[in-house]
Amino acid sequence: MLVLVSLAFVATAAAHDCQNGTRPASEEKREGCDYYCWNTETKSWDKFFFGNGERCFYNNGDEGLCQNGECHLTTDSGVPNDTDAKIEETEEELEA
């Protein structure tokens, strides 16, 4: 009986660390804005997201902030984005 109570406590404690918007200590080096935790009741992985404004990064050095489960980069990744496209359109209009 004591073993079952102990196991239930451990499962509850582990599940408590897995909540949307909360970065568990075990996920400090996790790329992106999502992470998975094992659900002992369903015997499957549950997907969670870091909160909006939480710092995110990729192992290639890119950094950003989480927004709605996605990592929005604040460093120049070398890949064109919406802002780059608008600047290019404006420059073309000025040249015309």
Residue pairs with C-beta under 8 A, 6 or more apart in sequence:
11 40
14 37
14 38
14 40
15 37
15 39
15 40
17 24
17 25
17 26
17 37
18 24
18 35
18 37
18 46
18 48
19 48
20 48
20 49
20 51
21 49
21 50
21 51
21 52
21 54
22 48
22 50
22 51
23 30
23 50
23 51
23 54
24 35
24 37
27 35
27 50
31 56
31 57
31 58
31 59
32 56
32 58
32 71
33 49
33 50
33 54
33 56
33 66
33 67
33 69
33 70
33 71
34 47
34 48
34 49
34 50
34 69
35 47
35 48
35 49
35 50
36 45
36 46
36 47
36 48
37 45
37 46
37 48
38 44
38 45
38 46
39 45
39 46
49 66
49 68
49 69
50 56
50 66
51 66
52 65
52 66
52 67
52 68
53 65
53 66
53 67
54 65
54 66
55 63
55 64
55 65
55 66
56 63
56 64
56 65
56 66
56 71
57 63
57 64
57 71
58 71
61 75
62 73
62 75
62 77
63 73
63 74
63 75
64 71
64 72
64 73
64 74
64 75
65 71
65 72
65 74
66 72
